[in-house]
Amino acid sequence: MLKITPYLGTLVLIVSIGGLWYPKLGYVVALVFLSILVISPFRGRWFCGNLCLWGSFNDFWVGKISRKVSIPGLFSSLFLRVPVFILLMGFNISRIISTEGAVDKLGMVFVTMSILTASFSILFGAAWSPRAWCTVCPMGTLQRLLGGGKYPLKLDSDLCIDCSRCQKVCPMQLDLRAAGGDPDCIKCGRCVEACPRGALRF
């Protein structure tokens, strides 16, 4: 992850709380969406592990209250994630259209998105694992669809000693030794840093 990653989560609180009085703060969310559209076709879910405000919020805030148990397999299923994506995006697009371009009203739509996402992050993170919401997150699903095979994690099986340190530090609880890499890998690099033999790389 980047050096700034642990500090980005504070922006979620600023946007979600401060945005109630200053709706223009919601445009930070719009900037996040734009960044995802630009980055994900080339790096997959790299944004999730390095620049996502809510991902940082999950890791470094929600993680303090999390039970840290296994994330239900259903959450990573596209049979759940695609309908969630369509439902939430359809809801938000209809709200954006209803603002008729009014700056503060549009900003408040984005603030509401931030509050809703933070709420799910806290709920899912406390019940299961800090990144539980990230397995269902519509923006994560979009990044997977746009660039799931890009910038994959690679394993040198000759160097791997099956110590499972990589598995223990993966915030998404992925099978890091799967051939070709998992399209939901958020490229945070924690597994690479944890590997004692340098068997993992991007």
Secondary structure, 3 states (H helix, E strand, C coil): CCCCHHHCCHHHHHHHHHCCCCHHHHHHHHHHHHHHHHHHHHHCCHHHHHCCHHHHHHHHCHHHCCCCCCCCHHHHCHHHHHHHHHHHHHHHHHHHHHCCCCHHHHHHHHHHHHHHHHHHHHHHHHHCCCCHHHHHCHHHHHHHHHHCCCCCCEECCCCCCCCCHHHHHCCCCCCCCCCCCCCCCCCCCHHHHHCCCCCEEC
